[in-house]
């Protein structure tokens, strides 16, 4: 029924990051789902049409690595020996099993979903192809030979998003080497004292010297030809680095500009590159003098600046490292060694050759594959890139249109989740992912298919029922539209982060009934993400939005705080400290877990998971609510109900303004509760809303009910009893509707019990089909109630002081911004409220 009521209503969309179906769901997923579902339920009650689509990220290297471990495989050779079709079938089975676990948990949590989008479904893959075709046609998606991050175990390029993962760096450190290279010749007109001098190069990766093609100097830096007293050695370093590199007992014999030094040549120490003769010294503005010697060794196959310099200066590109990260077996000294283990071997060879000046320890963080823990390598290879750098202005404009929720300090822009400096390598030389929809003939003509229907036309056969994964899609050969030659598919698959980033667009357009490739879908009002993933999924979605439809998928973003263990560490599979949600739900109830996730702390703040906190929520907060409802139901069944509740058991309750002062007070508190909780939730200040609900429950159960107990005993047989019963019933009605989005099971149970007891005409069967309560005008405090409060406080009288009267109670104090109480007064402030007691009054 809730879904049927969506027609004709204004849309309100909340989206969230699709979880990766590479393992069983942890408590963080519960947090995402609880917050998402609470706001969706609230907005339905407020009259909006709210799509409740869910999503699962089923592809990618994370799934593959998990399946490899389960099968006892390690790397691509093992996978290919096992069989690609069998391996991908196991990946599909794993994603399905974990996806079903996520779906089952959502159901147990009470998170409504009317549709679920899984990235491995054919329809979704076609929508991804459509977006890639848009990028390709716009010249924003291209294949290029560049230096990128590479995992030798997984044997695939990775993106900057992978390097932004919290587990992508380790402080491994290592031993760097200070190496001397003898100059072989200098350019004409250069200082003749350079002859016979040595270039000093500092490297933290000695293995790169195996592939050395040149040494770079900064054209605008001043270099020192340094000598040591009593010795004939002459070395060249940047003058700014001289003391740090060589100490104080060296002096400057001559100064040479970097532009003058460029054009010299030197003798290599480890001549494995196959190039005869000396190698050049070249100029490069990328050379830094903040550390090292101001001279940089160039290995063009293993550095972006190095490769650019190789193109400029026509340097050889020597790459002797195989796909598994090991040097070719026939290479001298380092043959067969893993690149990260070759530093010690090379350092020893440098020492034997007399080229090693010194070794020094360094503590640089080293990149590693966060999925498998293997050291990463920067290397030149062919891959597919989205040219983000060509749409930098669009990416920034897209980012700037997104507000932060809750807004802070007037700056409603989200954090800088996008990278303006690098193109996005979106291809993976792997197996389980969206196959890139490019077919290439022997002449190099590329054809992009945007759908299976389009591919069917190109292939000359109906492919509507094909599984659009490897290896099935690899078997499709098309006829090149440009030259008529056979064209097989390129072998790569897509970065799964693109799948996840595209999902908001696909889901929103699908929910709006528009084509997946159109640009007219509605935006999500809010999108939620774990703050730890803000540099991944959100950045991918914003980049895709800037590149394809030219707008963001969402108008505002809320980053949810991480869930912490009892040691204050973020829960993760890597740390092994994930808590299974189902036992907590079974022990404390889904509603207690939802309350913890949504209103126990600010949404963006980290939450320390505590069973003591869950026990308090279940026993004290929700227990108070249940006790109050049970109290009403017991008296309603035994002492009768007032006619105003829909039953004819007793007298009609008087209108609120004619009821006793205690009733008027709690009803005024009820109206303030509605106003404050609504405002708190709308502003995403959920902790304040939760505290307000808990405070009202406490006041209702510990003050109002005891104070009115005598009237409840009369039931509806007296006017006072009928007023008390009607007042408590009104409080429960509003409370139940306010709590329904947060605690859907308990609220619906109480609602149904209330309807069974005294069903009101036209009341829906479920609280989730009711309307969100609106606050009525809040009266001022009646004089009679002030007298009751004064009696409770044991004071003569209570007066309400307006803000403009407060200064009369406080005198200026140079030592305090808030001043100090005037003589004869005691003052306390809490929660923005002030209470003043006249302690000088005569008794």
VOZAMI-305630 format. One line per 10 residues: number of its first residue (from 1); their letters; for each residue x, y, z of C-alpha. Coordinates in steps of 0.2 Angstrom, whole numbers. Last residue first. Layout:
N
NUM	A	X:Y:Z  ... $
end
This chain:
843
843	XXXXXXXXXX	60:167:272  67:184:265  73:182:247  92:183:246  93:166:237  83:172:221  86:157:210  89:158:191  87:145:178  95:148:161 $
833	XXXXXXXXXX	91:137:145  103:135:131  106:116:134  111:120:152  113:136:162  113:138:181  111:154:191  111:159:209  105:176:214  108:187:229 $
823	XXXXXXXXXX	121:198:221  121:198:202  126:182:194  142:182:184  147:187:166  145:176:151  162:182:143  171:179:160  186:188:168  180:205:165 $
813	XXXXXXXXXX	163:201:173  148:211:169  132:208:180  119:195:177  101:194:182  95:210:174  104:204:158  91:190:157  76:202:154  78:203:135 $
803	XXXXXXXXXX	78:184:134  61:183:142  60:178:160  47:165:165  42:166:184  41:153:197  35:156:214  38:152:233  51:138:230  49:120:235 $
793	XXXXXXXXXX	53:114:218  38:103:217  27:117:224  34:129:212  30:118:198  13:116:204  11:135:205  18:137:188  5:125:182  -9:136:189 $
783	XXXXXXXXXX	-2:151:180  -3:142:163  14:140:153  12:147:136  3:138:123  12:129:108  3:131:92  1:113:84  15:103:78  12:92:63 $
773	XXXXXXXXXX	13:73:64  20:63:50  5:54:41  0:36:43  4:22:32  19:17:42  9:16:58  0:1:50  -19:-3:50  -23:15:45 $
763	XXXXXXXXXX	-34:25:56  -51:30:47  -61:30:63  -50:27:79  -47:10:85  -48:8:103  -40:-8:109  -36:-16:93  -30:0:86  -19:3:101 $
753	XXXXXXXXXX	-12:-14:99  -8:-11:81  1:5:84  11:-3:98  17:-17:86  20:-4:72  31:6:83  41:-9:90  44:-15:72  48:2:64 $
743	XXXXXXXXXX	60:9:77  68:24:69  55:28:55  41:24:67  47:34:82  38:50:77  22:40:73  22:30:89  25:46:99  11:55:91 $
733	XXXXXXXXXX	-2:41:95  6:38:112  4:56:117  -14:56:111  -18:40:121  -10:48:137  -21:63:135  -36:53:131  -34:42:147  -30:57:158 $
723	XXXXXXXXXX	-45:67:152  -57:52:154  -50:50:172  -53:68:176  -71:67:168  -75:52:178  -80:34:173  -67:34:159  -54:26:171  -55:30:189 $
713	XXXXXXXXXX	-38:22:192  -31:33:178  -36:48:189  -26:42:204  -11:38:193  -10:56:186  6:62:195  13:44:192  10:45:173  15:62:171 $
703	XXXXXXXXXX	32:62:180  42:45:177  33:39:162  29:55:152  45:64:158  56:49:153  48:47:136  50:65:133  68:65:137  71:49:126 $
693	XXXXXXXXXX	62:58:111  72:74:114  89:64:115  84:55:99  81:72:90  97:79:96  107:64:90  98:65:73  104:82:69  101:79:50 $
683	XXXXXXXXXX	93:96:48  76:88:44  79:76:58  82:90:71  68:101:64  55:86:65  61:81:82  60:99:88  42:103:82  35:86:87 $
673	XXXXXXXXXX	43:87:104  37:105:107  19:99:103  21:84:115  28:96:128  12:106:126  2:90:128  12:86:144  8:103:152  -10:103:147 $
663	XXXXXXXXXX	-13:86:155  -4:91:171  -15:107:171  -31:97:171  -41:97:155  -51:112:148  -38:117:135  -36:99:130  -55:97:125  -65:87:138 $
653	XXXXXXXXXX	-64:68:137  -81:60:133  -87:49:147  -84:30:146  -85:14:135  -91:22:119  -74:19:110  -67:31:97  -54:39:108  -66:53:112 $
643	XXXXXXXXXX	-78:42:120  -66:39:135  -60:21:138  -64:9:151  -57:4:168  -50:-14:164  -46:-14:145  -41:5:145  -31:3:161  -21:-12:154 $
633	XXXXXXXXXX	-18:-3:137  -12:13:145  1:4:156  6:-7:141  10:9:131  20:17:145  29:1:148  33:-1:129  40:17:128  50:15:144 $
623	XXXXXXXXXX	57:-2:137  62:7:121  73:20:131  78:10:146  80:-9:142  83:-9:123  93:8:123  102:3:139  106:-14:132  112:-7:116 $
613	XXXXXXXXXX	124:5:125  131:-9:136  133:-19:120  145:-5:115  149:0:97  159:16:97  151:28:85  162:39:74  153:56:71  144:60:54 $
603	XXXXXXXXXX	127:54:60  128:63:77  126:50:91  113:38:98  100:44:84  103:33:69  114:18:72  110:15:90  91:17:87  93:5:72 $
593	XXXXXXXXXX	102:-8:84  88:-5:97  74:-8:84  82:-24:77  81:-32:94  94:-33:108  100:-51:107  93:-56:90  99:-40:82  116:-41:90 $
583	XXXXXXXXXX	118:-59:84  113:-54:67  125:-39:65  142:-49:65  155:-38:73  170:-34:62  187:-34:71  197:-44:59  209:-29:56  207:-32:37 $
573	XXXXXXXXXX	189:-36:38  186:-19:45  179:-10:61  187:7:64  198:6:79  193:14:96  198:-1:106  180:-6:110  177:-7:91  172:8:80 $
563	XXXXXXXXXX	158:11:68  163:24:55  154:41:54  142:44:40  146:56:26  130:66:21  130:72:3  118:85:-6  112:87:-23  115:70:-30 $
553	XXXXXXXXXX	119:62:-46  130:77:-51  128:86:-68  136:85:-85  126:70:-90  142:60:-95  159:67:-89  154:78:-74  142:64:-67  156:51:-70 $
543	XXXXXXXXXX	168:61:-60  156:64:-47  151:46:-45  170:41:-45  174:54:-31  159:48:-21  164:30:-22  182:32:-18  189:47:-9  173:47:3 $
533	XXXXXXXXXX	176:29:7  182:32:25  168:45:28  156:31:25  143:37:12  126:44:12  118:52:-3  105:66:0  92:74:-11  95:61:-25 $
523	XXXXXXXXXX	94:69:-42  80:65:-54  83:57:-71  83:68:-86  101:63:-94  96:48:-104  106:32:-106  96:22:-93  80:27:-102  67:36:-91 $
513	XXXXXXXXXX	55:27:-79  59:38:-64  65:24:-54  76:18:-69  83:35:-70  87:35:-52  95:18:-52  106:20:-67  112:37:-61  116:31:-43 $
503	XXXXXXXXXX	124:15:-50  137:24:-61  149:26:-46  147:8:-41  151:1:-58  165:13:-60  173:7:-44  172:-10:-52  186:-5:-64  181:-12:-81 $
493	XXXXXXXXXX	187:-27:-90  201:-29:-102  203:-41:-116  199:-30:-131  185:-39:-141  189:-48:-158  187:-39:-175  186:-48:-191  190:-36:-206  176:-26:-215 $
483	XXXXXXXXXX	187:-10:-216  177:3:-206  162:-7:-199  174:-20:-192  165:-37:-193  161:-43:-176  169:-58:-166  160:-63:-150  170:-77:-141  177:-65:-128 $
473	XXXXXXXXXX	159:-61:-123  156:-79:-116  173:-78:-107  170:-66:-99  154:-58:-95  139:-52:-105  129:-68:-103  121:-70:-119  102:-70:-121  100:-55:-133 $
463	XXXXXXXXXX	115:-60:-143  105:-62:-160  117:-64:-174  126:-53:-187  140:-48:-175  138:-29:-177  119:-30:-177  120:-41:-161  132:-29:-153  119:-15:-156 $
453	XXXXXXXXXX	106:-25:-148  118:-30:-134  120:-12:-130  133:3:-132  145:-6:-143  161:3:-146  171:0:-162  190:2:-163  200:2:-179  218:-4:-176 $
443	XXXXXXXXXX	221:-12:-193  220:-30:-185  202:-26:-180  197:-20:-163  181:-23:-153  177:-12:-138  163:-15:-125  175:-16:-110  169:-32:-100  160:-28:-84 $
433	XXXXXXXXXX	170:-37:-71  176:-54:-66  192:-58:-77  207:-47:-75  218:-35:-85  209:-20:-77  203:-5:-86  197:12:-78  214:21:-77  207:38:-71 $
423	XXXXXXXXXX	216:54:-77  226:63:-63  227:81:-56  210:87:-52  206:73:-40  189:73:-33  183:71:-15  187:89:-10  176:90:5  158:94:2 $
413	XXXXXXXXXX	152:112:-2  139:119:10  151:131:18  140:142:30  150:135:45  143:118:43  129:111:33  122:95:39  123:88:26  136:95:14 $
403	XXXXXXXXXX	129:103:-2  134:97:-20  134:110:-34  153:114:-30  157:96:-35  149:97:-52  158:114:-55  175:106:-50  172:91:-61  167:102:-75 $
393	XXXXXXXXXX	182:113:-73  194:98:-73  186:91:-89  202:88:-99  211:82:-83  198:68:-81  203:60:-97  195:43:-93  209:30:-96  211:13:-104 $
383	XXXXXXXXXX	228:4:-102  244:1:-110  259:-1:-99  273:10:-91  276:5:-73  274:10:-55  275:-5:-44  265:-10:-29  270:-21:-15  258:-36:-12 $
373	XXXXXXXXXX	246:-35:3  232:-44:-7  217:-32:-6  226:-17:0  239:-18:-14  254:-10:-6  261:7:-8  277:11:3  277:24:16  295:32:17 $
363	XXXXXXXXXX	305:28:32  322:29:26  338:21:31  355:27:23  368:19:13  384:27:8  396:31:-7  392:15:-17  401:16:-34  416:5:-30 $
353	XXXXXXXXXX	409:-9:-41  408:-21:-27  398:-8:-17  386:-6:-32  384:-24:-33  379:-25:-15  367:-11:-17  359:-20:-32  356:-36:-22  350:-27:-7 $
343	XXXXXXXXXX	337:-17:-18  332:-33:-27  318:-38:-15  305:-26:-20  308:-31:-39  306:-49:-36  322:-58:-40  323:-70:-55  338:-62:-63  345:-48:-51 $
333	XXXXXXXXXX	364:-51:-54  364:-53:-73  347:-54:-82  343:-71:-89  329:-74:-77  319:-58:-81  316:-48:-66  301:-53:-55  285:-42:-53  274:-56:-59 $
323	XXXXXXXXXX	271:-48:-76  290:-48:-80  302:-35:-76  316:-31:-89  308:-14:-94  320:-3:-104  314:12:-112  328:20:-122  329:39:-122  323:51:-136 $
313	XXXXXXXXXX	325:67:-126  307:72:-125  300:55:-125  312:49:-112  309:64:-101  290:60:-101  294:42:-96  305:48:-82  292:60:-76  279:46:-76 $
303	XXXXXXXXXX	291:33:-68  295:15:-70  298:12:-89  308:28:-90  321:23:-77  329:41:-74  341:44:-59  338:61:-51  351:74:-47  346:87:-34 $
293	XXXXXXXXXX	356:77:-21  342:69:-10  329:79:-2  320:96:-5  331:98:-21  317:93:-33  319:87:-51  302:90:-61  309:104:-71  320:92:-80 $
283	XXXXXXXXXX	337:94:-89  346:79:-96  363:71:-92  366:58:-105  372:40:-105  389:33:-110  392:19:-122  382:4:-128  364:2:-124  359:-15:-118 $
273	XXXXXXXXXX	350:-10:-103  360:-20:-91  375:-8:-89  376:-7:-70  387:7:-66  383:19:-81  397:30:-87  392:48:-88  387:61:-101  385:80:-101 $
263	XXXXXXXXXX	371:89:-110  363:96:-95  377:103:-83  376:120:-91  357:121:-89  359:115:-71  371:130:-67  388:126:-61  397:132:-46  415:129:-42 $
253	XXXXXXXXXX	427:122:-28  413:122:-15  419:115:1  417:98:10  421:96:28  403:101:34  393:86:29  391:77:12  372:75:9  364:88:21 $
243	XXXXXXXXXX	378:100:19  378:100:0  359:99:-3  357:118:-7  372:117:-18  364:103:-29  377:89:-30  393:86:-40  408:77:-34  427:80:-34 $
233	XXXXXXXXXX	438:68:-26  457:74:-25  458:73:-6  467:83:7  452:95:10  436:88:2  430:94:-14  413:100:-21  408:105:-38  391:113:-33 $
223	XXXXXXXXXX	375:114:-43  364:129:-45  346:125:-49  338:133:-64  340:118:-77  335:105:-64  346:90:-66  341:73:-74  352:57:-75  349:45:-89 $
213	XXXXXXXXXX	343:27:-95  344:18:-78  335:1:-79  346:-8:-67  347:8:-57  329:6:-53  333:-8:-40  342:5:-29  324:11:-24  327:25:-11 $
203	XXXXXXXXXX	339:34:-23  352:47:-20  363:52:-35  380:60:-34  388:64:-51  407:61:-51  421:73:-57  434:68:-70  431:83:-81  420:96:-73 $
193	XXXXXXXXXX	435:107:-70  433:112:-88  418:122:-85  406:120:-100  409:128:-116  406:112:-126  395:100:-117  404:88:-104  411:71:-106  412:54:-97 $
183	XXXXXXXXXX	406:60:-80  409:46:-67  393:40:-58  393:40:-39  379:32:-29  370:37:-12  359:22:-8  343:20:1  339:6:14  321:3:18 $
173	XXXXXXXXXX	305:10:25  290:-2:27  278:12:33  263:4:25  251:11:12  235:5:4  226:1:19  216:17:21  212:17:2  218:32:-7 $
163	XXXXXXXXXX	230:21:-17  215:11:-24  207:27:-29  222:32:-39  219:18:-50  226:0:-52  234:-9:-67  233:-28:-67  244:-43:-63  235:-47:-47 $
153	XXXXXXXXXX	252:-53:-39  262:-39:-48  250:-25:-44  252:-10:-55  251:9:-52  252:19:-69  265:24:-81  257:28:-98  253:20:-114  236:26:-119 $
143	XXXXXXXXXX	218:19:-123  205:32:-123  189:38:-115  185:56:-115  184:58:-134  166:62:-133  161:47:-143  171:36:-130  163:44:-115  145:42:-122 $
133	XXXXXXXXXX	150:24:-127  156:21:-109  139:27:-103  129:15:-114  141:1:-109  137:4:-91  118:3:-95  121:-13:-104  130:-20:-89  115:-15:-78 $
123	XXXXXXXXXX	103:-24:-89  114:-40:-89  115:-41:-71  132:-41:-63  130:-24:-55  116:-29:-44  101:-17:-43  88:-21:-30  70:-16:-31  55:-12:-19 $
113	XXXXXXXXXX	67:-11:-3  61:-8:14  74:-9:28  66:-19:42  83:-25:49  79:-43:46  74:-38:28  91:-28:26  100:-43:33  92:-55:21 $
103	XXXXXXXXXX	97:-44:6  115:-42:12  116:-61:14  108:-63:-3  122:-52:-10  135:-63:-1  128:-79:-9  126:-71:-26  143:-63:-26  151:-80:-21 $
93	XXXXXXXXXX	141:-89:-35  146:-76:-48  164:-77:-43  163:-96:-43  156:-95:-61  170:-83:-65  183:-96:-60  174:-110:-70  173:-100:-86  191:-94:-84 $
83	XXXXXXXXXX	198:-112:-81  209:-118:-66  225:-116:-76  219:-99:-80  216:-95:-62  233:-102:-57  242:-92:-70  232:-76:-65  237:-76:-46  236:-87:-31 $
73	XXXXXXXXXX	224:-101:-30  218:-110:-15  200:-110:-20  194:-100:-5  209:-88:-7  206:-86:-26  187:-82:-22  192:-68:-10  204:-61:-23  191:-61:-36 $
63	XXXXXXXXXX	178:-53:-26  190:-39:-21  196:-38:-40  179:-33:-46  161:-36:-48  146:-38:-37  143:-20:-31  126:-22:-23  111:-10:-24  95:-5:-16 $
53	XXXXXXXXXX	80:3:-23  68:12:-11  60:25:-22  52:38:-11  36:47:-17  34:61:-4  19:64:8  27:67:25  24:49:30  34:43:14 $
43	XXXXXXXXXX	48:56:19  49:48:37  51:30:30  64:35:18  74:44:32  73:29:43  78:17:29  94:27:24  99:28:42  96:10:46 $
33	XXXXXXXXXX	104:4:30  120:14:32  122:9:50  118:-9:46  132:-9:33  144:-3:46  139:-18:57  147:-30:45  140:-39:29  147:-55:23 $
23	XXXXXXXXXX	161:-54:10  164:-49:-8  147:-42:-11  154:-24:-11  141:-12:-3  132:0:-14  135:17:-8  119:27:-3  104:35:-11  90:45:-4 $
13	XXXXXXXXXX	77:51:-16  62:62:-13  50:63:-27  34:74:-27  18:63:-26  8:59:-41  9:40:-39  18:36:-23  3:29:-14  4:12:-22 $
3	XXX	21:9:-14  14:12:4  0:0:0 $
end
